Amino acid sequence: MAHACESLLERAGFDPGCDLVWSLGDLIDRGPYSERCLALLEQPWFRALRGNHEQLMLDAVEDRGAWLQWIINGGDWSAGYPWDSPQVRAQLAALPWACQLTTGVGRIGLVHADVTPGYDWAQWLAALEDDRGQARQIALWSRTSANQAIHGLPGRQVPGVDLVLVGHNIMSHCIRWGDFWFLDSGAVVSDDPSAALSMLEVHPRLKLWSLSTNHDPVADRWWSGQLERMSAVLARRS
């Protein structure tokens, strides 16, 4: 949804000379402009975490079964793109599992999906580095905290940071839950009245920005053509 991202940044008064944008992962597979989103990695004002879809793309290089899983989960855009080239693989493999920002509103942890309960932030980063206790799997795929938030369970605290920003789980709206802030408001789900692209400004203050993508014509066309694209890619690889 690069076009929506560009509109939202313009609305927020983004200045590439002094501002920095972090993606919480899944630059690809969830909208019509995966290639344009990957190209953002070349911009000095842009950073990204590793999401489960970037991992699906990396895994697809090594295994046909993983390639099929990626295509079924949105990788159908990749025909004609050098997704398995050493350069692209190296770029995605360098994406961090998580990171920490020091901002005007405190220390902020960024991770794609979730944090293992019982860890403070420093322990969590160490577990990700060593891949202990399925830490990376949880960072990319877990929906546990999001489901607890949706069902109104008490919010979780993560010692060592003031906020943890996550994506991965599509919510009807951005939710603050304990230390967590769930920011994926389903921009690509254009037939949902609540569909929006959301962004949290974290310096020098907190401010939530949101752009409605309900009935977005580009996303509508992307959804309607997905089955045809997937069939073409599978036929070409057979």
Protein Blocks (a to p, Z undefined) as FASTA:
>chain_A
ZZmmmmmmmmnopafklpccddebjjbhpajklmmmmmmmmpmkbccdddfklmmmmmmm
mpmklmmmmmmnopammgopafkbmklmmmmmmpcfbdcdddfkbccdddfkbccehiaf
klmmmmmmnopghlmmmmmmpcklmmmmmnopacdddehiabdcdehiacfbdcdehjbc
cfbgolmlmmbmkbccddddfbfbdcdddddfehiaklmmmmmmmmmmmmmmmmmmZZ
